[in-house]
Amino acid sequence: MKKETYIELMDYIGCRKVLKGLIEILYTALPLVMLIMYPLIVILNGIRGIDHRFILSIIIPAVTLVGVYVMRKLINRQRPYEKFGTDSLIAKNKKGQSFPSNHSACGFVIALTGFSLNPILGFGLLAIALIIALTRIFAGVHFISDVIAGTIIGTLAGLVFIFI
């Protein structure tokens, strides 16, 4: 994303109170939905039986989270508002560690884990994960490439869960 594109996007959204408010709500609320849904998925998988699906529903998202955390520390990419010396839509003080997007990776691996319980739940969580990823871009806290990388990592990890 070029500096001009980023500034135009932040100005466009920032001047529209309803749109800005919607993005702020989704930015905050949807990760909380995933935070609540993930333990429920694990518990419901456990109720079905302590088997490899239950163990994998814990291990794969955990490994994904740790892997993304390590990648972010090693790469330590600047966030758009740092690189361009501007403000993001959502006030953030965090420096670096933008690549890959942790929220995107976790959202997609949790969504795909949700398929182990019910396809409708899985598709619903995929929609939420996609909106989480988009809000990271529209809030100005991640580059598109950060979100795409996080989405790919989370999706691949989720597919490992589904096909093992």
C-alpha positions in Angstrom: 0.0 0.0 0.0 1.3 3.4 -0.9 1.3 6.2 1.5 -1.2 8.2 -0.5 -3.6 5.2 -0.7 -3.3 4.7 3.1 -3.9 8.4 3.9 -6.9 8.5 1.5 -8.4 5.4 3.1 -8.0 6.7 6.6 -9.4 10.1 5.6 -12.4 8.5 3.8 -13.3 6.3 6.7 -12.5 8.9 9.3 -14.9 11.4 7.7 -17.8 9.0 7.8 -18.9 8.7 11.4 -21.2 5.7 10.8 -18.6 3.8 8.9 -15.9 4.6 11.3 -18.1 3.6 14.2 -19.0 0.3 12.5 -15.3 -0.5 11.9 -14.4 0.3 15.5 -17.2 -2.0 16.8 -16.3 -4.9 14.5 -12.6 -4.4 15.2 -13.2 -4.8 18.9 -16.1 -7.1 19.1 -15.4 -9.8 16.6 -12.0 -10.9 18.1 -13.9 -11.3 21.4 -16.4 -13.5 19.6 -13.6 -15.7 18.4 -12.0 -15.7 21.9 -15.3 -17.0 23.3 -15.9 -19.5 20.5 -12.6 -21.2 20.6 -12.8 -22.6 24.1 -16.4 -23.6 23.4 -15.2 -25.5 20.3 -12.5 -27.3 22.4 -15.0 -28.1 25.2 -17.6 -29.5 22.7 -14.9 -31.5 21.0 -14.0 -32.9 24.5 -17.6 -33.8 25.2 -17.7 -35.8 22.0 -14.7 -37.7 23.4 -11.1 -37.3 24.2 -9.6 -38.4 20.9 -7.2 -37.0 18.3 -9.7 -34.4 17.2 -9.9 -33.0 20.7 -6.1 -33.0 21.1 -5.6 -31.4 17.7 -8.2 -28.7 18.4 -5.9 -27.5 21.2 -2.5 -28.1 19.6 -2.9 -26.7 16.1 -4.3 -23.3 17.1 -1.7 -23.1 19.9 1.1 -23.9 17.5 -0.3 -21.4 15.0 -0.4 -18.6 17.7 3.1 -19.3 18.8 4.4 -19.6 15.3 2.9 -16.3 14.3 4.2 -14.7 17.5 7.8 -15.8 16.7 7.5 -14.7 13.1 6.3 -11.2 14.1 9.2 -10.9 16.5 11.8 -12.0 13.9 10.4 -10.0 11.0 9.4 -7.0 13.1 7.8 -5.1 10.2 6.5 -1.6 10.8 2.8 -0.9 10.9 1.3 1.4 8.3 0.9 4.3 10.7 4.6 3.9 11.7 5.9 3.7 8.2 3.9 6.6 6.9 4.1 8.8 10.0 0.3 9.1 10.3 -2.5 8.1 12.5 -4.5 4.9 12.3 -8.3 4.9 12.5 -8.0 3.0 15.8 -5.6 4.6 18.2 -2.6 2.2 18.6 0.7 2.6 20.3 2.2 -0.7 19.2 5.4 -0.6 17.3 6.4 -3.2 14.7 5.4 -6.8 14.7 2.9 -6.2 11.9 3.7 -9.2 9.7 1.8 -11.5 9.7 -1.5 -10.5 11.2 -2.1 -12.5 14.4 -5.8 -11.8 14.4 -6.2 -13.0 10.8 -4.2 -16.2 11.5 -6.0 -17.0 14.7 -9.4 -16.2 13.2 -9.0 -18.5 10.3 -7.5 -21.4 12.2 -10.4 -21.2 14.8 -13.0 -20.9 12.0 -11.6 -24.1 10.3 -11.5 -25.8 13.7 -15.2 -25.0 14.0 -15.9 -27.2 11.0 -15.2 -30.2 13.3 -18.5 -29.5 15.1 -20.7 -28.2 12.4 -20.3 -26.9 8.8 -22.7 -24.0 9.5 -20.7 -23.0 12.5 -17.5 -23.3 10.4 -18.9 -21.0 7.6 -20.2 -18.5 10.2 -16.8 -18.3 11.8 -15.1 -18.0 8.4 -17.2 -15.0 7.7 -16.3 -13.5 11.1 -12.6 -14.3 10.4 -12.8 -12.5 7.1 -14.4 -9.4 8.6 -11.7 -9.4 11.3 -9.0 -9.5 8.6 -10.7 -6.6 6.7 -11.1 -4.5 9.8 -7.3 -4.7 10.4 -6.7 -3.1 7.0 -9.6 -0.5 7.3 -8.5 0.5 10.8 -5.0 1.2 9.4 -3.1 -1.1 11.7 -2.0 -3.7 9.1 -0.9 -3.7 5.5 -2.9 -5.9 3.1 0.1 -8.3 2.9 0.1 -8.7 6.7 -3.5 -9.8 6.6 -3.1 -12.1 3.6 -0.1 -13.8 5.2 -2.0 -14.3 8.4 -5.0 -15.6 6.5 -2.9 -18.1 4.6 -1.1 -19.3 7.8 -4.4 -19.7 9.6 -6.1 -21.4 6.7 -3.2 -23.9 6.2 -3.1 -24.7 9.9 -6.9 -25.2 9.8 -6.7 -27.4 6.8 -4.1 -29.5 8.6 -6.6 -29.9 11.5 -9.4 -30.9 9.1 -7.4 -33.4 7.1 -5.3 -35.1 9.9 
